[in-house]
């Protein structure tokens, strides 16, 4: 696995919606010498926006000006060689530049879905019986994001329609509570699923041949809610792989842990010149069918 460190590749695009912006990286060939980049992206299944910090060294003055545009969007892909996946999409909420020795370092704070969750205000009025899936799709359309429904998801019919005025995230919470669902925003895609369930049954195999590093660590996550049991699973480290995301199914294969699990949290830590290029994930046991209610 050591040799793969020399094949680290990335692509970062920045710009306001509808503008050309700029792109940096070495996606076309690992032999290219791109700008130095470092990132830490934290994602979870919470009904809140994911956050990230990205550092880039020696951006041009022209590109620095792009970062100052209102609600500038950042898209980051990373991986090995030609095998890259989307790590992050979000709005830049803060940018600062300072000297780092003889180099100029720019630090960015990024929030996934910031504009959609912060700014989208809805006025909804569905008369008569309406399927909750239709309401979900309408909300996503008004937010301007794609929506992904979990396999086997069940939807309630609202016999008296649905009316709402306010922030889109509040409307999502109301529909999710009514149906016994949970929602989360991942790379500006709205996910809807049952609590404790993945969005798809098909998963990723994670073992020493596919990037698993070291030995999984047993974890227990306590619940702060009355009558809810603690969640159990494993914390794992593996070579950077953006294809494994929140609420995905992972088939873990190791000497001390095996089985199918749901991705609860994941952190992507990367530096294309030195240091980490890894993921740290919390994999939780998939909730039983009876726990959906």
Buried (B, 14 or more C-beta within 10 A) or exposed (E): EEEBEEBBBBBBBBBBEEEEBBEBBBBEEBEEEBBBBBBBBBBBBEBBBBBBBBBBBEBEEEBBEBBEBEEBBBBBBBBBEEEBEBBBBBBBBEBEBEEBEEEBBBBBBBBBBBBBBBEBEBEBEBEEEBEBBBBBBBBBEBBEBEBBBBEEBEBBEBEEEBEBEEBBBEBBBEBBEEBEBBBBBBBBBBBBBBEBBBBBEEBBEBEEEBBBEEEBEEBEEEEEEEEEEEBEBBBBBBBBBBEBBBBBBBBBBBEEBEEBBBBBBBBBBBBBEEEBBBBBBBBBBBBEEEEBE
